Amino acid sequence: MSAPISDTPGNADRARASLEALRAEIAKAVVGQDPAVTGLVVALLCRGHVLLEGVPGVAKTLLVRALASALELDTKRVQFTPDLMPSDITGSLVYDARTAEFSFQPGPVFTNLLLADEINRTPPKTQSSLLEAMEERQVTVDGTPRALPDPFLVAATQNPVEYEGTYPLPEAQLDRFLLKLNVPLPSRQDEIAVLNRHAEGFNPRDLTAAGLRPVAGPDDLEAARAAVAKTAVSPEITGYVVDICRATRESPSLTLGVSPRGATALLSTARAWAWLTGRDYVTPDDVKALALPTLRHRIQLRPEAEMEGVTADSVITAILANVPVPR
């Protein structure tokens, strides 16, 4: 019996090449930020969602728009504001006077790639409207569940929580993001490159003129996901992932450690990274490479630890240094 098209080695190799081309295509619009670009690709492979955090003006929105331009996927953008209502995202029932009936008007969440811009500038009630969509891949309106398209990815941007006019994301929603990617200020060399591009006429509002084109589509994602699912994971690696996550629950600096959902997320992202780098098995280095973006938003610091300057990243880094690495 012949293997499905998505399972053939040739298609998996082509899918990997397409995703590498995707990263190169995004670089036409965004200078630097390679870890964030890689994280977005990993999330696509894992059917996960991404939270991008950084100060205003570091190309968070541009990064997601460039990803959308390089993918043959339907994309919608929602600007989150204090007066945004849940129905503005999910959709609502609208009365049709011609038929004297209510019909469902889909909201922008019914897309492949949803850009939730400045998600923490809307109150928690509206933020929570995405919980079902992100976890169950469906939206329930008036008791009727409606399935979302596949693939479905939420790429949300947010400013640091200490900025004025922001609302902290609920813990339940944070846990539904596969990755939290920090988007830092660029290096001096990268900032010079950004200015040179603008001096040469680059327009961030017209990515087509910048030369961006679709280089990957749903078939590539299907083939890549099938290959990632076959990436071998040894019992030693699963034990290593569990030990890391359990260590966060025992850390004296934390009030909340990583949940079992976080452990499964770390295993998934490590597999995707292993496949992207050309291997069909996971190593401890793959787990370490994805530990920070996968776990940093799933833990809570004790107030006294925060006052001492402890950060989520420093706690996870210390745990990675202390948990025995399998050979």
Order of alpha helices (4+ residues) and beta strands (2+ residues): alpha-alpha-beta-alpha-beta-alpha-beta-beta-beta-alpha-alpha-beta-beta-beta-alpha-beta-alpha-alpha-alpha-beta-alpha-alpha-beta-alpha-alpha
